[in-house]
Amino acid sequence: MKVGYADAWAVGQSLDLDLAYEGNPSGNTRNGRIDYAFYSKQAAHLKLRKARVFDTRDGKGAMPSDHRPLLVTFDVK
């Protein structure tokens, strides 16, 4: 997959365009990632603007899912 496609979260981290919540700056689920957004490395018309992982815990710290929602924003030329 990574041969022809870029991992938007990893690219965002390398360009300091990433944002995750306090206590989870790497955007992980437990010990790793399970949610991804890939885009074609040939997509010259896309420019990554930001990649964000959301905190979905409730007021008591309970998580409704083991997934961390990932939102990736691009500019389209």
Secondary structure, DSSP 8 states (H G I E B T S, - for coil): -TTTEEEHHHHHHHTT-EE--TT-TT--BTTB-----EEETT-TTEEEEEEEE-----TTS--S-S---EEEEEEE-
